[in-house]
Amino acid sequence: MKGMTRIVRIEWAQLVGQRPRAAGCNARLGEHGQRVSVPLARVTTDEGVSGFGWSPIAYDRAAGLIGCSLDEMFDPQGGVRERFRALDHPLWDLAGQLVGKPVYALLGGQAGEGGGYRVPCYDTSLYMDDLHLEDDGAAAACIVSEAQEGMARGHRSFKIKVGRGAMHMPLEAGTRRDILVIHAVREAVGAGARIMLDANNGYNLNLTKHVLAETADARVYWIEEPFHEDGRLYADLKGWLAVRGLEVLIADGEGDASPHLLEWARDGLIDVVQYDIRSPGFSRWLELGPQLDGWGVRSAPHHYGGMYGNYSACHVAARIRGFEFVEWDEAAVPGLDPSAYRISEGYVHVPNLPGFGLRLDDKVYARAVEENGYTTSDERSIPPRR
């Protein structure tokens, strides 16, 4: 990359798509729905090369970055410098476009023995889509059918939303259904699949122990956000798991995570850290992942709700030895083409294409910029519609 390469234009717009089916509730929220919105910024250099990616950047901030040099914004080793991280993903994509390499290759990732670069993934779509059903057997069958859809797409690992008794059902009935669903999914996906649970802070310590004891034969791989982060409770749970001989990992870190989370991870109370791939972001994960590796802690970036992280998380894995999974939120967004990626036997196969290997339809994106976005450049500036 040439040191004097400058940013001369930034465009921003929201693209809208949908999931194959509506996503239901989790332990603390209602219907997540079928609609997916993906905010994308495209940055263009004075050499006419562009990169694009997920970005929340506001117009005024973008306008202030016109004329900045790439050297000022981006370090090939450390990534996007902190004050420019509203353009984290677009600048990484641009870096790959400028040198004709995938982002994973810029980070030292190499193709495996089969000739391609691949990363394990899990189907994150098993929400509480059964709450309208009174019969527990019918409810379990509903979630099983969703797991089978995931199997057909190539998934071999699945995350199940639990905590029905926290808000949506009476406590005992909801917990009983959680347990039944876990057993039913295990039977449906087979012994070789990995099953994770996500309670979205809907359990307490004793409920967590109860559910894990009742599903011991289902071999849960991790329990995510069983209750709001609490070091003392996590220490108790770790001790209980050890006494029981249950090899269940504790995962946490998405959303408004405790500022003590990394301390607890360092101290062995958290096994898997799940900060979001969008915020704190891709470049932050390049700092965080090796730190977690040094502590023997695993990494599994969260990203649900935006589709783009399906793909960018594959690339950050190249820098992290303890990378566990890409969280896969299946969706189709007109104008954004991820067709070079594919899922097979539990892995995402990542294309050997520059940047993040995604394609943007110029016509669709230009229309979105006009309808809901903005353009700012050293020649003209079209602010967002009010």
Steps between C-alpha positions, in 0.01 A plus 500: 500500500635841405555732791339801334179321405216730610128454560309722256144370534287331766149373431264351755162327480285234660423186302201298615439127469347213687566169669354176364249510788411743774709473816298470817566598859792454731483495881466877532376634166202448275492409132820583314322473166612422149634837386875566495656845455864529397666845519780510244762764433706503182832685497679595178860609459661753267615197298138402436511187720207437735433289805174458686368350818278525804516847653284725721691814399301825509514758223689767695765251607538366146534850356786568739696201371514605136862559405645276771781276386472125536826494697342737749196276543635149464792295628544164319606334825266662752208575273286812489620759749254559779369843404412373151321182605159619389643387162662184637353247256508723188867583555596135544313415181676787325840374621427162345377656175815711467734201518269240345488273806231372736501660845578160654819485292600848619469359853713196429222252428582221258303244307478157662590162361181490296609809309263753658471720804217394730367590845254313727156656540174445683135558418374772736139496382332267753299767678187448712273452202278257692334730753167492319482123552345361819627145456864445596542222246380724219730775626802271494405382150489863386857569613617165364366595158709817512811303595433271206481802270843598630634151438378526142695827461817327613508586871622250756495724809193672644420758765164467675329788674388398850348677797134471405404523866666837548222701336295317239380193691445402864835415654459125547322447167753710309797324657348161432454596135859626475622158614272314263609713204870441577452123507291506183754705306783274613312195375425669170850629418689194619784434738764671287339845500579765757216661694529832680244666728434874524287612795540876440530547877165325549619246757643533848778283640274223626293486182821475298616205708160334474483526119860385451449205735181396322668523158835344592450219249440758224862618544447873485815666365452840660248696705488864391383785722326274753455799733630855506878497542602438859847376590390334823218310329725395214756368749225297666379366166854404392549307823166325464577397140836358609344296780235367262755420232311712244722642228273797428672827409379837628462764228421868543577849377245622246307822548553698820757265644649556844824702501638217714440237230860485380626475859272202555613347172864542603418338834333199339136581582404566135605248234374675184489878438235629258548871442328611179685501167337837418549681831761503650582378149731311267823682588426476872471123457847497345627642829274296725530155338876455555458626857236234564724241335767584753257429783372177345157659447299434185350755259159496333403845371131585529325679216132398477271738318701630208608223261834666416671346800435154355782575261738741673529276808645228276798722429578610855537131584833502314661697784348302794619152595209441735228602255192282555222585254352754265148582619290453186182710460362383166348780291474629145553872432437626144807684376744311722637185337669243727465213252873425496465372858348162573426284804574129502532249785509768765757727335485826308713472188646846441575619145848593385383846394631846591377662821210325665401326177156662478353679201285812501247567225576856391148577381329369811745677727479829310121492533528436875748788536252730329203376703639463851871582502753764407812573296790720601810566291766757420292602198142503628299415803147362513386491864237257627134575445334647808 
